Amino acid sequence: MGNTNPLSDTEIKGIIFDYGGTIDTRGDHWSHVIREGWRRAGVEADDETFRVCYVEGERALARERIILPGDNFSALMDKKLVIEFRHLAMMGGIDSDEIEAKARVAAGYCYEYAHECVAEAAEVLKRLAERYPMVLVSNFYGNVDEVIRDFGIRKYFQGIIESAVVGVRKPDARIFRLGVVALGLNPDEVLVVGDSLRKDILPARSIGCKTAWIKGRGWDEKEDALTDEAQIPALSTLLS
């Protein structure tokens, strides 16, 4: 656990990457980035209120076809922040006539933050793609292809397995089986890289994959306290 590069295992012949949190936030749960986006927009709320609005945004995007396949990350965040701030307005935490403007500010911060993180990760992905076939396995809204094209990293992945498209969501291990099949390899020949112990590492390990957990700030203190032999400090560890 720590600084050992899991790719020193010579049996590994391909890599499955998670996207959200793994590539676009340096391992942090997205709630931390969005909370800072609220602050940049001048929106303050206690932890419980923020969490209620964040969860409502996630549930709304899962219930309804709000995100379209052609939406890039900027469009996605605009829609998500509007939903969160509408819910906050219902709770009396913001004036309804401020929703659109403050959502644009918060979403803009989130987009720029993700852009910075992905640009940082791109060099790692480029070098790994020269050595290994790679696929993306992600719980996403049906537009991850457009998101990673906009960020300039689509070329590093030979395939995408996206929950909204295949109808299977992590932590269901079947979504990782689809990734293994897309690589044309055996599970024990595949390294799965993710930011969530519960959603990425444990289900991938359950089907025989090797794992690398980029551990950042979790959803709550309980997640922050977790440890595992697969954790590494950063994506760049895969190049060491």
QUINORSUL-V206948 format. One record per residue. N is the residue number from 1. SS is DSSP state (H for helix, E for strand, C for the rest). Layout:
# QUINORSUL-V206948
<<N/SS> <N/SS>>
This chain:
# QUINORSUL-V206948
<<1/C> <2/E> <3/C> <4/C> <5/C> <6/H> <7/H> <8/H> <9/C> <10/C> <11/C> <12/C> <13/C> <14/E> <15/E> <16/E> <17/E> <18/C> <19/C> <20/C> <21/C> <22/C> <23/C> <24/C> <25/C> <26/C> <27/C> <28/C> <29/C> <30/H> <31/H> <32/H> <33/H> <34/H> <35/H> <36/H> <37/H> <38/H> <39/H> <40/H> <41/C> <42/C> <43/C> <44/C> <45/C> <46/C> <47/H> <48/H> <49/H> <50/H> <51/H> <52/H> <53/H> <54/H> <55/H> <56/H> <57/H> <58/H> <59/H> <60/H> <61/H> <62/H> <63/H> <64/C> <65/C> <66/C> <67/C> <68/C> <69/C> <70/C> <71/C> <72/C> <73/H> <74/H> <75/H> <76/H> <77/H> <78/H> <79/H> <80/H> <81/H> <82/H> <83/H> <84/H> <85/H> <86/H> <87/H> <88/H> <89/H> <90/H> <91/C> <92/C> <93/C> <94/C> <95/C> <96/H> <97/H> <98/H> <99/H> <100/H> <101/H> <102/H> <103/H> <104/H> <105/H> <106/H> <107/H> <108/H> <109/H> <110/H> <111/H> <112/H> <113/H> <114/H> <115/H> <116/H> <117/H> <118/H> <119/H> <120/H> <121/H> <122/H> <123/H> <124/H> <125/H> <126/H> <127/H> <128/H> <129/H> <130/C> <131/C> <132/C> <133/E> <134/E> <135/E> <136/E> <137/E> <138/E> <139/C> <140/C> <141/C> <142/C> <143/C> <144/H> <145/H> <146/H> <147/H> <148/H> <149/H> <150/H> <151/C> <152/C> <153/C> <154/H> <155/H> <156/H> <157/C> <158/C> <159/E> <160/E> <161/E> <162/E> <163/H> <164/H> <165/H> <166/H> <167/C> <168/C> <169/C> <170/C> <171/C> <172/C> <173/C> <174/H> <175/H> <176/H> <177/H> <178/H> <179/H> <180/H> <181/H> <182/H> <183/H> <184/C> <185/C> <186/C> <187/H> <188/H> <189/H> <190/E> <191/E> <192/E> <193/E> <194/E> <195/C> <196/C> <197/H> <198/H> <199/H> <200/H> <201/H> <202/H> <203/H> <204/H> <205/H> <206/H> <207/C> <208/C> <209/C> <210/E> <211/E> <212/E> <213/E> <214/E> <215/C> <216/C> <217/C> <218/C> <219/C> <220/C> <221/H> <222/H> <223/H> <224/H> <225/C> <226/C> <227/C> <228/C> <229/C> <230/C> <231/E> <232/E> <233/C> <234/C> <235/H> <236/H> <237/H> <238/H> <239/H> <240/C>>
